[in-house]
Amino acid sequence: MTTFASESPNTGEAANADEPSSLISTLPGDYYTDPAIFALEQERVFETMWFCAVRAADLTKPGSFRTVQVGRESVIVSRARDDSVKAFLNVCRHRGARLCTDESGEVKRAFQCPYHAWTYGLDGRLIAAPNLTSMPDIDRTEYGLSRVHVREWLGYVWVCLADTPPSFEEQVMGDVIDRLGDIESIDNYAVADLGLGRRITYDVKANWKLIIENFMECYHCATIHPELTEVLPEFADGYAAQYYVGHGAVFGEQAKGFTVDGSEGFDRIPSVSAEQDRRYYAITVRPQVFVNLVPDHVILHRMFPLAHDRTVVECDWLYLPHVVGSGMDVDRSVELFHRVNQQDFDACERTQPGMSSRVYRKGGVLVPSEHHIGAFHAWLRERIGRLPVG
Amino acid sequence: MITVCRIEELPPGESLRITDGVPAPIAVFNADGTIYAVDDTCTHQDASLADGWLEGCFVECPLHTALFDLRTGMPTCAPAKTPVRTHQVSVENGHILLHISVGEPA
């Protein structure tokens, strides 16, 4: 017997005005599947906001570079001769060929286009080109590489593709302050002075917002993160550290450290305060950074949204220099959040196909412990100029 | 003979491209205190050696890394095969003077 009467088809259109008051709507499904919406996000989010691109210490000397995808643009981030970090659009000013095709590398003293050999100094200036001396009217700065704004913070190079960047203090530091209450709370971790213990890159077949939303809530923690809830028992209640301003989740009594088996971690970062000891803090810095703070290390995720259904996440585990320098075994420490990442990204990949289901056309729902995600959705809608209808 | 500049206007590691009063552009270099002058245009493809990179008494073409010995004008590696002409320079009364060679390259 069919129960799907034609006059009231169950198309999952529950997330509406008549829904129970404990539920609020998510974004509609097309926000996760429509390339046109992703294009708006590239233009109005990733290409206009500060974007955390590269760990500064990865650029070891003049000529070191990395290329990263920021919105629709490929960006070269490199160290110049004076040791400053510069960023340029990865496009030759002559005929538009991509200058650097490698993800990282080192040039001796210049970026040279492999097509016609237009050659740019590490400051972006046009140094040489075939027959350039017979074209004295070419201004070598004007036809140098297109510069992108850079800022270094937490030991990372942040870039902004906007002509006039927003205030770094308001956009980036503001998100940290909204979460932790003040900037000193993150300064205590001396993130820029830590060394890279491990980097793992995840290629996630999911929309970037699913990853953000996942990171913002802990309703899923008891279900998919057994190791994490063992170390942070309050996570089993479903309230994320991000739910309360300034709150850090307390380590369980049994946990000696923030490790996969609760075994001892490393020395506490000296400037971490007594109140911050044995606690875990998580921060989302819109639009693409997650920071996790624990007493002996910092985990920093950078997301690179590449398509509406694909996001590359580069995750760094940062430790005190002597921990990295002496080659201490960081495996159990890394393994805890690596598992969390795998569990989370599996969940996001499991969710992505559902976004194009007719049952999700108007979206799903957020339970009270997830309601703060609604603020992220409102923020996004406003940024891309798509306010809800009605 | 041409007066290039005052000696302090060409510090070590720097180069100058001379176009006035010369049949073809000439590059003048200060290689750690020794002044050299050679034809400015790379013999491989039209590029200015004055825009290149000075390494000891060699200059590397900025386009395709041909390396020329500033003492002899000889290329030391591919892709250049033909030498550049060298020109005599002297320093008198604090000025760099250029004596243009009219002969064939070495």
Interface residues (C-beta under 8 A of the other chain):
Chain A: R109 A110 Q112 A117 T119 I127 A128 A129 P130 N131 L132 T133 S134
Chain B: R17 P25 D40 T41 Q45 D46 A47 S48 D51 G52 W53 P62 L63 H64
